[in-house]
Amino acid sequence: MVEREGDLARLGKYPPMTRIVRSTRTLAPDNVVIDRVHDFFSQHPKLQVKALGSSTAGVEVQYYLLFDWLSIAPHREGVAFAWRPAWRGFPAFGATLTVQQAGEKTELVLEGSYEPPGGAAGRFFDRVVGRKLAARTMDAFLNQLADNP
């Protein structure tokens, strides 16, 4: 494919995305955590994600297991997932969750991004409140995966 000068100029027309990275550690082995992640997503194709106060937003989830294909015996290393909200005032979200041994513990790192809905007002809301809500939601998800028996 040939790129023209005009094609690169259009890239600046995409709306700004918010990127958040959260992590936690657990004593559970990495393969146990990956099993929890797989079980969670296979049992929850639709989720209720906490929004403001006690309100929630319904989201539909798609996920894919990630493998380390560079090793001799490829092993599961995490998941890539995305959700699409039923309500337009809630952002679509895409993320990668990696799970790896860190000494005697297992580290879970969740890297996600979303486009705040609502134009300039939505971006302002995101700077003031939205990022905190997203971080809290991500932390709760990580803790659920790390601490479940």
Stockholm file with secondary structure:
# STOCKHOLM 1.0

chainA/1-149         MVEREGDLARLGKYPPMTRIVRSTRTLAPDNVVIDRVHDFFSQHPKLQVKALGSSTAGVEVQYYLLFDWLSIAPHREGVAFAWRPAWRGFPAFGATLTVQQAGEKTELVLEGSYEPPGGAAGRFFDRVVGRKLAARTMDAFLNQLADNP
#=GR chainA/1-149 SS CCCCHHHHHHGGGSCCCEEEEEEEEESSCHHHHHHHHHHHHHHCSEEEEECSTTCEEEEEEEEEEEEETTSSSCEEEEEEEEEEESSTTSCCEEEEEEEEEETTEEEEEEEEEECCSSHHHHHHHIIIIIHHHHHHHHHHHHHHHHHCC
#=GC SS_cons         CCCCHHHHHHGGGSCCCEEEEEEEEESSCHHHHHHHHHHHHHHCSEEEEECSTTCEEEEEEEEEEEEETTSSSCEEEEEEEEEEESSTTSCCEEEEEEEEEETTEEEEEEEEEECCSSHHHHHHHIIIIIHHHHHHHHHHHHHHHHHCC
//
